[in-house]
Amino acid sequence: MAEQANHMEIGISTFLEATPDPVTGVVISHAERLRQAVEEIVLADQAGLDVYGIGEHHRADYAGTSPAVVLAAAAAMTKRIRLTSAVTVLSSDDPVRVYQAFSTLDGISNGRAEIMAGRGSFIESFPLFGYSLDDYEALFEEKLELLLAIRASEKVTWGGGHRPAIHNLGVYPRSVQDPLPVWIASGGTAESAIRAGTLGLPIAFAIIGGMPESFAPLVSLYKQAAARAGHNPEKLAIATHSHGFVGETNEQAADLFFPSTQAQMNVIGRERGWGQPYTRATFDAARTLRGALYVGDPEYVAKKILLLRKNLGVTRFFLHVNVGTMPHREVLRAIELLGTKVAPIVRRELERESKA
C-alpha cells in the first residue's frame, strides 16, 4: 500500500462484464470473459500498473463470482502487480473460506494478494446463500470481526449470532503477508468511513457519479475516526474506483466507451428505478474535469487523476474498464495506455511536487 507522499498506485478494476454487445447483440460467454481477464492482468503487469481488482457478483451479466480463483490463474504469470477483490461480498460469504482463498492467492503470488471487503451494490448473493436482507448490517459487522480475528491469529476462538462458533481452531494456509491486507469498500456512507478509520483499515470509495471532490467530507470523517482510535491517518491508504477509458484522443475514447456504458447503466437504472435514461449528455457532463468519468486521452485522464489526488489525497486509483461489453482489443489498449502513458505522467508530476 502506498504511504509515501510522492507515490500513488494506479490500476484496473472490473466486474468481468458479460453483457450483450451494444452493436451486435452478441453475448460473450462467461468462460471467454474469464480467460480475457487473465490476459488483462498479465498485460497490466507488463505495462507497469500497480493493482488489478475483480468485483464479486452473482448474476448473469457478470462472470466474477470467484475473484480469488481468477486472480490466482494470473498470479503465476505475473511478477509485481497486486491482486485484489473489488469487492468480496463478505456479508454472504464465510470469513474462514474468504481468508483461505486469499491466503492461497497470497502464497501463489508470493505476497501480492489483498481483500477488499464490502456489503456489495447488488443483493443477489443473499438469497443465493441463504441470508436475509433484514440482517444486512449485522452480517457484515460480525463477519468482518471474524475475518480480522483470523488474519491476526493462527488459532481462532470466536462466537457470533450468524455463524457457528469457533473454539481454538487453526485456519490455514497462513498468508505470506503479515497481516494480509484487508480494505473496507464503501459506496460513500459516513458509517463505512468511520468504521474503516476506527479499525485502522484502508478504505476504497466507489465514485461513479457526481463530483469526486464531494467525497472530501467522508475522507475527513475517515481520518478523524482513525485518529480518535489511535491510528496515524497519514499512514492509511485511500483508494477510489471510477468508471473510465483511455483512448488515443478524447473524442475517440468517448465514442468507444459510451455505447456499452449507456447500455449497462440503463439496465441497472431500470432495475433500481432511476427513471431517467442514461444519455450522451449525461455521459459528456460526467467526463468534464470535475466529473466522475475518467474518459479521454492519456494527458487528460492523468490531469483528472492528479486533481482527484489534490482534492481527496488518494493513494490508489482504480479505473473501472469496462462498464459493459466492449471489443477486447480496445480494453487491452486502454489498459496499455493507462500503464505506459497515464501512470508515468502522474508519477512524474507527484515526484516534481515532492521536490518543489
Secondary structure, DSSP 8 states (H G I E B T S, - for coil): ---STT--EEEEEE--B--B-TTT--B--HHHHHHHHHHHHHHHHHTT--EEEE----STTB--S-HHHHHHHHHTT-SS-EEEES-EEGGGS-HHHHHHHHHHHHHHHTS-EEEEEE--S--THHHHTT--GGGHHHHHHHHHHHHHHHHH-SEEEE--SSS--EEEEE--S--SSSS--EEEEESS-HHHHHHHHHHT--EEEE--SS-GGGGHHHHHHHHHHHHHTT--GGGS-EEEEEEEEE-SSHHHHHHHHHHHHHHHHHHHHHHHT--S---HHHHHHHTSTTSS-EEE-HHHHHHHHHHHHHHH--SEEEEE--SS---HHHHHHHHHHIIIIIHHHHHHHHHHHHH-
